[in-house]
């Protein structure tokens, strides 16, 4: 779920009566390229800096066209991974957070989500990612962990997904090593089906690289 610790309250949304010139000034000061427009605690639009710069400076935000036919948002009960997928699919830097009643709560910034997830999952650490497919009856984390450790590696993070159209589970493992030959051979010896794996030698300090590795981890 999206807790208060992930929501940015520092960015106050615009009201529809704000002048375009004022919106540009505030967005440049905040170093943001997108802002929600809110009226009576309801999300009514988004405004982008590029569009604003092509408008009459004396116009108001209420004069602008809808950002999209259906305004995107994330909800308080949405998982961070789901929220990140939504943010990156639409290629936006932030998105409004609404509660179950549609009341505006704040914004969720893509950069903050990537940082939180990559930190908690060990994505920023050097290592590798292995993706397995197993039947639920054959899955045991303790057995899998023992096999990985037998190969002189450790599991830093993992996710389990259901595979559409299949009775198998897809398991994503983040390991602390980039040397996978022994690990892969051991997994195959125990009849685990390895469907993908990714190597990375160095820690990712750059946010784009960190996001890239995070997306590999969750296979978005």
C-alpha positions in Angstrom: 0.0 0.0 0.0 1.0 3.6 -0.5 1.7 4.9 3.0 2.1 8.5 4.1 5.9 8.2 3.9 5.8 7.8 0.1 3.3 10.7 -0.6 4.8 14.1 -1.3 2.8 16.8 0.5 5.3 19.6 -0.3 4.0 20.2 -3.8 0.7 22.1 -3.4 -1.6 21.5 -6.3 -2.8 24.3 -8.5 -6.3 25.7 -8.4 -8.1 26.3 -11.7 -8.0 30.1 -11.3 -4.2 30.3 -11.2 -2.7 32.3 -14.0 -0.5 30.5 -16.6 2.3 32.9 -15.8 2.1 32.1 -12.1 2.0 28.4 -12.8 5.1 28.5 -14.9 7.0 30.5 -12.2 6.1 28.0 -9.5 6.8 25.0 -11.6 10.3 26.3 -12.5 10.9 27.1 -8.9 9.9 23.5 -7.8 11.8 21.9 -10.8 8.7 19.9 -11.9 7.3 19.5 -15.4 3.8 18.3 -14.4 1.3 19.5 -11.8 -2.2 18.4 -10.7 -5.0 20.9 -10.8 -7.5 20.4 -7.9 -10.8 22.0 -7.0 -12.7 21.2 -3.8 -10.2 18.4 -3.1 -11.0 16.8 -6.4 -8.5 16.2 -9.2 -9.8 18.0 -12.3 -6.7 18.2 -14.5 -3.0 18.1 -15.0 -0.8 20.8 -16.5 2.5 20.4 -18.2 5.2 23.0 -18.4 5.6 22.7 -22.2 2.0 23.3 -22.8 1.9 26.2 -20.4 4.8 28.0 -22.1 2.8 28.0 -25.4 -0.3 29.6 -23.8 -1.3 33.2 -23.1 0.4 34.1 -19.8 -2.8 35.9 -18.7 -5.0 32.8 -19.2 -6.0 30.7 -16.2 -5.5 26.9 -15.8 -9.2 26.5 -16.0 -9.0 27.5 -19.7 -6.7 24.5 -20.6 -7.8 21.4 -22.3 -8.0 18.1 -20.3 -4.7 16.5 -20.0 -6.3 13.1 -20.9 -9.9 11.9 -21.4 -9.5 9.9 -18.2 -7.1 11.6 -15.7 -4.6 9.1 -14.3 -4.1 8.7 -10.6 -3.0 6.2 -8.0 -4.9 5.1 -4.9 -3.9 4.7 -1.3 -4.4 1.0 -1.4 -2.3 0.5 -4.5 1.0 -1.4 -4.2 4.1 0.6 -4.9 5.1 -1.7 -7.8 1.7 -1.3 -9.4 2.0 2.5 -8.9 5.4 2.6 -10.5 4.2 0.6 -13.5 1.4 3.1 -14.0 3.8 6.1 -13.7 6.3 4.7 -16.1 3.7 3.4 -18.6 2.4 6.9 -18.9 5.9 8.3 -18.8 5.1 11.0 -16.1 7.2 12.3 -13.3 4.4 12.3 -10.7 0.8 11.4 -10.3 -2.0 12.4 -7.9 -2.9 10.1 -5.0 -6.6 9.8 -4.2 -8.3 8.0 -1.4 -11.2 5.5 -1.7 -13.6 8.5 -2.0 -11.7 10.2 -4.8 -10.4 12.9 -2.4 -7.0 14.3 -3.3 -4.2 13.4 -0.9 -1.0 14.5 -2.5 1.3 13.3 -5.3 3.5 10.3 -5.8 6.8 11.0 -7.6 8.4 8.4 -9.8 11.8 9.2 -8.5 10.8 8.6 -4.9 9.1 5.3 -5.7 12.1 4.0 -7.7 14.4 5.0 -4.8 12.2 3.3 -2.2 11.7 0.1 -4.1 15.3 -0.2 -5.3 16.5 0.2 -1.7 14.2 -2.3 -0.2 14.8 -4.9 -2.9 18.5 -4.6 -3.1 18.4 -3.4 -6.7 21.0 -0.7 -6.0 23.5 -3.3 -5.0 25.6 -5.2 -7.5 24.5 -8.7 -8.3 22.2 -10.5 -10.7 18.6 -11.4 -11.2 17.2 -14.9 -11.9 13.7 -15.6 -13.0 12.3 -19.1 -12.4 9.0 -20.7 -13.2 7.7 -23.5 -10.9 4.4 -25.1 -10.0 2.9 -24.0 -6.7 3.2 -27.4 -5.2 6.9 -27.5 -6.0 7.7 -24.1 -4.5 9.5 -23.8 -1.2 11.4 -20.7 -0.3 13.5 -22.5 2.3 14.5 -25.2 -0.2 15.2 -22.5 -2.8 17.3 -20.5 -0.4 19.2 -23.5 0.6 20.0 -24.3 -3.0 21.2 -20.8 -3.7 23.4 -20.7 -0.5 24.8 -24.1 -1.5 26.0 -22.3 -4.6 27.8 -19.7 -2.5 25.2 -17.0 -3.1 22.6 -15.2 -1.1 19.1 -14.0 -1.9 18.8 -10.2 -1.4 15.2 -9.9 -2.6 12.4 -11.8 -4.3 8.9 -11.5 -5.8 6.4 -14.1 -6.8 3.9 -13.6 -9.6 1.2 -15.7 -11.1 1.7 -16.4 -14.8 -1.3 -15.5 -17.0 -2.7 -18.6 -18.7 -0.5 -21.0 -16.7 -0.7 -22.9 -13.5 2.9 -22.0 -12.7 4.4 -19.2 -10.5 7.2 -16.9 -11.7 9.8 -16.2 -9.1 12.2 -13.3 -9.4 15.3 -13.5 -7.3 17.9 -10.8 -6.7 21.3 -12.4 -5.8 24.4 -10.9 -4.3 26.7 -12.3 -7.1 27.2 -11.8 -10.8 28.8 -15.3 -11.2 25.9 -17.4 -12.1 27.4 -20.5 -13.7 27.3 -22.6 -10.5 24.0 -21.2 -9.4 22.3 -22.0 -12.7 23.7 -25.4 -12.9 22.6 -26.2 -9.4 19.1 -24.9 -10.0 18.8 -27.0 -13.2 20.0 -30.1 -11.3 17.1 -29.6 -8.9 14.7 -29.3 -11.8 14.1 -25.6 -11.5 13.2 -24.0 -14.8 15.3 -20.8 -15.4 13.5 -18.6 -17.9 15.6 -15.5 -17.7 18.6 -14.0 -15.9 20.4 -10.7 -15.9 23.8 -9.7 -14.7 25.2 -6.3 -13.6 28.7 -5.8 -12.3 28.5 -2.4 -10.5 26.1 -0.7 -8.2 23.7 1.7 -9.9 23.9 5.2 -8.6 22.1 6.8 -11.5 18.4 6.8 -11.1 17.7 5.8 -14.8 20.0 2.8 -14.4 18.4 1.9 -11.1 14.9 2.1 -12.7 16.1 -0.1 -15.6 17.3 -2.8 -13.2 14.1 -2.5 -11.2 12.0 -3.0 -14.3 14.1 -6.1 -15.1 13.4 -7.4 -11.6 9.6 -7.0 -11.9 9.7 -7.7 -15.7 7.6 -4.6 -16.7 
